[in-house]
């Protein structure tokens, strides 16, 4: 079973909150100090942790105290380019996985800042990436995740925050441009919790966007430990980042097929109603959406205003495909508006196996849950191709493929 972690971010995410959650979850502060010292910048900061209360809840607050307070104002002293940071990390001899993750996070952050300012990532000279505390936050977080042995990493939707902040380039709206660009890269699901503060920092966004395997609801897991990392501000709700650590649900192997419990995933649902479009155009739109990565597309007959006959066109896709699917709908149909929402769906784990028939190979999709195989279906396209090539009915190819699989995998469940 894989060890997994889920970041629950009701008040956002920042680098120091990640460190606090990791230390609270058991990562030794001395271990972080020892490994971070290999970067050769220990004279620029001091790392400490303390237990604090946020709205009555206890959490760990990690501080990265710069050696001289005025350095935070004299930005040019600690501003660095990306190549210098990469050389520093590569020369430190960090654990292999922590090194890879740290380099990836800094690269993604530099790409976002470069896109915002119109320069190449290597040419970016900005303070958020180069600041000493950002280096400690990012590398320290990667060290902590590696120390815990995390194999899969998930993150909740992120709150947008609001208002403005003072940055190196003057007053900026929240979310900052770099954070928005990072969210755009991964099509991160976001929402407003009504708090008009900076809740997601560029460093925190870069950590989540780079390392998270998926954004949405928690994965199916057995929780073994929870780490609580405190933010600096007192907010209307506890300013705490919650790190859930555990193992994925156990799986069971039956007839050489691994069938686990159902899983939850976040999907985007797009819908629009149309009453003035040719059926052929809708058929073409179906193909374009499925080619672009939509999970499913379907229509339903509806009666619209003034008793006009129409169709309700619905698209189901992963959140990162929402933008391209909306583009196709506006381009290929006459719709003037698209409704969209994020939903959770339970899915059965599945795998593809190949079987032999007298006419050729056919792929078969197998799905199951709780150790039982519940669905076995030959792939339509394979059956159709063999039927055409051999001048045999599709139903006959489908029957032969289905029978071939069950000859080798007799049912062991009711």
N, C-alpha and C positions, 0 to 999 in steps of 0.2 A: 504494500500500500504506500502511495506517495504521500510525503509530508507536504501539506499545503498551508497557505496563509491567506487571510482575507482582511483587507483594510476597510474598516467601517469609518467613514469620514463625515459625520453629521455637521461638524464645523470646519470642514476643509482639511487641507494637508500642507504641512511645511516640513522642511528638512529636520529642524530640531524636534518636532513632534514625532517624526519617524524614529529618531534616535531615542527619545524618551520611551516610546512604546516598546522598542527592542530591549532596552535596559530593564524596563519593568517586567518584560517577559522572561528575563533571565540571562541576557547577554552580559557578561562581566564588563564593567566599565574599564577595569584595568586591561582587559584584552583589547578593547578599542583603543585605549591610550597607547599600548605597546605597538599595535599594528600601524596606527596613524603616525607614530613617531618615525616610521620608515620613510614617510614622505619628505622629511627634512624641513618641515615648516613649524616644528614644535615651539620655536621661540616666538611665534606670532600669536599664540593663543594658549588658553588653559581650558581644559574640559572638566566639567563637574556636573553632578546630578543631585537632585533633591526631591523629596516627596512634598507635593503641594496639594491644595484642595481647589477644585473648580466646582462651584455650586454644590458644595458639600461632598463631592466625590474625590477620593484620593487618586492621584496619578503622579507619574514621574516627569519632572521637568529637567531637561538637559540644557546646560548653558555652554556656549562656546564664547568665552570671554577673550576678546582681543587684548593683547599685551598692553597696547596704548589706546586709550579710548579715542584719541583724536584721529587715529588711523581710519576710523569709520567715516569721518568727515573728509579726510584727505584721500579721496578715492584713488588717486593715481598711484599711491604708494603700493597698494596690493592688487591693482588691476593687472590681469594677465591675459595673454592670448591662449586660444585652445591648444595649439601645438605644445606650448610650454607645460600646460597642465597634463597633457597626454604623456609627455616625456617624464614628468615627475611621477606619475602613476606607474609607468612601465619600469622605471628604475627602482621602485620601492620594494619589489619582491613580495607583493601581496599574494594571498591565496589565489589560485588561478581563477576560480569563479568570481570572486570579489573583484579582481582586476578587470575581467571582461565586462561585468555589470557596470562598474564605475566608468570605464571608457565609453560604454554605450550611452549612459545617462548624460555625460558631459557632451558627447557628440550631438545627441538629440537636442539638448538645450542650446548648444551653439547654432544648430541648424535653424531653430525657431527664432533666436535673436537675429541671426543673419538674414532670415526671410523678412523680418520686421523692418530691418534697417537697410535692406537692399545690398548686402555684401556677402561674400563667401564665408562659410563658418570659420575657416582658418584666419580670416582677416578681422573677425569680430574682436573689438577691444572694448569690452564692457565689464562693468563692475560686478554684476550679479554672478556671472560664471567665475570670474577671477577672485572674488572675495574669499578670504581665508575661511570664514565660517561656512560658505557654500561648499568648499572643498571638503571640509571636515564632515558636514552634514551628508553629502552624497557618498563619499568613500566610507564613512562610518556606517551608514545605512546598508550599503552593499556588504560590508564586513559582517554586520549583525545577521543579515539574512543568510549569508553563507555559513556562519557559525551555528545557526539554528538548523541548517540542513534543509531549507525550504526548496522544494522541487517545482511547485506550481504556485503562482501568485495572482490573487484576484483583488479587485478594488470596487467599492461601491460607486454609484453616481456621485458627482461632486457638486457642492453648492457654489453658486456664482459669486456671492457677495455683492458689494456695490460701493458707491461713493468714489472717492479719489484718494491717491497716495502721493507722497513726495518721493520722486526717484531721481536718479542721476541726470535724467533728461528733463526734469521739471515735473509739474503735476501731471498725473496720468489717471485715466479712468480705471476702475476695477470692474471686471477682470482686466489685467494689464495685457498689452498686445502680445507679449511672449506667451502668456498663459493661454490666450485665445488661439494662438497659432498651434500650440502643443495639443490643445483639445481638438483642433481641426485635423491634425495628423491622424488621430485615432478615432475620430467621430465619438468622442466621450459623451455619455449621457450626463446632462447637467440639469439643475433646477434651482429655484430661489427659495431659501429658507427664511427670507425676510430680514436678514442681518446685513446692514449696509456697512460692511468692513471688508478689508482684504482677507479672504478666507483661504485662498489657494495661492501660494507663492510660486514663482517660476521654478525654484528648486523642487518644491513639492510636486508640482505638475510634471516636471521632467522625470522624477523618480517613478510616479504612477504610470505615466504614458509609456515609458521605456520598459519597465519591468512587469507590468500587469499582463497576464495572459488574456484577461477579459474584464469588462466592467459590467456591473449589474448586481443581482442578488447574490447572496452567499452560495458557494458550491455545496453540494451534498458532502458533509464532512462530520467527523467526530471531533468536537472541540476538546483539546487537552490543556490549553493555556490561553489566557487573555492578557495582553500587554496594553497598558494605558499610558499614552504620551500626552502631556499637557501643553497647550499653547500658552502664549504670554498674556493674552487679554482675558478679562472677565466678560463673558457674553451672556445673553439671556438664557442660553442652554449651556450645559457643561462643555467647555472648550477642550475637548479630549478626543484624540485620535485612538481608535480601538483596534488593536491588532489581534485577530483570532488565529490561533495556531492549532492544527490538528492533522488528522489523516483522512484521506478520501475513504468513502464507503467501500467496504470489502467487496470483492467480486467472487463469483463462483463459476467454475468451469464445468460445463456439461457437454458431452459428446464433442470435445475439442473446441467448444465455443464458450467464450467468456461472457456471461450475462450478469451485469450489475444492476443495481436499482435504477429507477428513473432519475434523470438529471434535470435540473432547472437551468434555463438559459433565457437571456433577455433578447427579445426580438422587436423590430419596428413593424408596425402595421399601418400601411398607407391606404387610403380609400378615397374614391371620387365617383360622382355620379355623372353619367353622360347620356344625352338623348339626341345627339346630332352627328353621330359618327358611323361610318360604314363598318359592318361586321368584319370585313377583310382587314381594315385598319386596326381593329381591336385584336384580331388574330396576329397581325404583325407585331403589335405592341407586346403581346404575350411572349413571343419568341425573343424580342429584344430584352425584355426584363429578365427572363430566365437566363439568357446568355450573359447578362451583366452580373448575375449572381443572386437573383431573387430565389428564395426558398420555395415559394409557391405563388401562383397568380390565379385568380378566379373571378367570375362575374355572377351576378344574381339579377334576375329581372325585377324591376321596380316600377312603380307608378309615381311620376313626379308631379309638380304643380301644373294646374290646368289639365290634369289627367293625361299628360304626355307619357308615353312608354319610354323607358330608359333602362340602363344597366348600372349596377353598382360594381365598379371595378376595384378589387382589393389586392394588395400586394403585401406579402410577408417576406421580410428580409432581415439580415443581421444589421444592427445599428450602423456599422461602418459602411453599409451599402445603401443607406437611406438617401444620401445626396444624389448618387448616380441614378437610382430608381425614380426619384422625383424629376430629375432632368429628362429622363426618357418619357415619363408621363406627360410633361408639358410639351415636349417636342413632337410626340407621335399622336397625341389626342387633342381634342378641342376643349379640354377642361380648363377652367379658369382658377381652380383652387383644389388643394389636396389636404385632406385631414390626416394627421399622423399622431401616433402615440406609441409609447413603449409598453410592452406587456411581458409577462413571464409565461413560458410554456414548459410543460413537462415533456421530456423526450425519452424514448427508449434507446438504450445503447444498441448500436447495430454494427455489422461488419459485412463485407462482401466476400463470398467464396465462389469458386468456379466449379462447374460440373460438366461432365461429358454427355452428349447425346449422339445418336447415330448421324446427326447432321452437323455437329460441331459443338464448340464450347459455349456455355451460357453462364453469365454471372448471376448469382443468387444473393439477394439481400436477406440477412437473418437478423431478427431483433428479439429481445427478451428482457426479462426483469426478474429480480429475486431468484436467480438461478434457473429460471424456466425460459425456454424458447417459446415465444408467443406468436411469431409471424415469420413465415418463409415465403418469399416472392421472387420468382425469376424476373430479371430485368426486361422491361418491355422492348427496348431498342435491340437487344441481342436476339430476342425471339423474332422480332419483325424482320431483322436482317436475314436470319437463317431461313425464315419462311419464304421471303422473296427469292433468295438464291436457289432454293431447292423446290420451289413451286409446291410448298406444303402449307397447310393452314397454320395461322398463328396459334390457334388454340392447341393444335397437336404439338408444336414445338414447346409451348408453355407447359403442357401436361408432361411431356417427356423430361423436361428439365426439373420440374417439381418432383416427379417420381424418382429421378436419378439421385436427387439430394436425400430423399427419405429412405432410399435403399441403403445408403451408407450411414444415415443418422436416424435410426428408428426412434419414435417418440418415447420419452421416459417420464412423461407427465400427463396428467389428466386434462 
